[in-house]
C-alpha cells in the first residue's frame, strides 16, 4: 500500500526474513563432510591445473590430501580475491587495493580500493568487483552497518589496457560469474544475484530474497554454478539496520568485534551479542536457533536457479563459507569459521 510508510510510524514495521525451504531446506552435509585440509580462515579457492589453491591471510597455499598446506606465494597484505587467466596467470587482489597479474602490479582506477572478487571470461576479459568505494574488504561490516551501496563493477579487455567501469551503485558485489559477454554478480547487502550486460551495464535481477548474504560464485561441471552465502539473515540484525541512531551509537561506542552484525563464526566469546533463542538451553544449542553465522552453499542450474543446498546449521562449526571450487567430481568448500577446507564427493552425495 502507498500508505504503508506512513502507517508504519504508528503500528511498527514487521521484520521478516525468507525461510529456509525448498532448495534451501536445512541439512547437515557440511558438518558431515570430511576435512580435506586444515587451514586458518581459508578464503578463496582456485583450481590451477591439477592443483587446488587456497588463500589464507597474506599467502596462497597449495592443498593436497594427507599433507600439510604448502605456501605457493606470500604478499605484503592479505589476499582478498583470486582468479586464473586462460593463459594460466595467477591474478591476485590484495587488502591494500593492489592487483597483481603473474606477479606484476596492474594499474587500477583511483575509485577501486576494495577488490572483493575477480573472474575471467572465456575470451580473456577480466572482471573485477569493487566491494566499496569507502571501505577495505576487511571492513565489510562497517559498510553493511552504514548501508553502503558504493560498490562497482569493472572490466578489462583480454588485450589488456585500462579497466572500464561497467556499473555503479552496487551494494557490496562479492561474487562474479561470467556468462558470455555478461556477468552474474552476487550483491551481498541486497541479498540477490544480478546479471549485468557487459557493454551497456544494464542490470536484471536473476535471484532475489536470498536467506543470507551471498558471497563468491564458481562454475560447475554441468554448466551451472555454485553460490556461497557467508552468513545468514537474522531478525535482530535486520531490526538494527532499521534503527539509524542505534547503529550510529554502536559504531561509535562498541568495538567492531561485538557489533550486532553477521559473522563468519560465533560462540567464541561471552561478549558476543546474543539473540533470544540462540542461547544454550540445558547445554544444547538448537540447530534452528537464530545465529549470526552459518554455513551455506547453493547449487544453481544453467538458468541460475537453486537446485539444492549444503548446510552447517546454527549448532555446527563449518560456518563462514566464502568460496567453493569443483574439481574431478568433488566440491571443495572453504570454511573461514571452521578453519578448514572440506571435500564433498558429488557422485555419491545423494543430491
Order of alpha helices (4+ residues) and beta strands (2+ residues): alpha-alpha-beta-beta-beta-beta-beta-beta-beta-beta-beta-beta-beta-alpha-beta-beta-beta-beta-beta-beta-beta-beta-alpha-alpha-beta-beta-beta-beta-beta
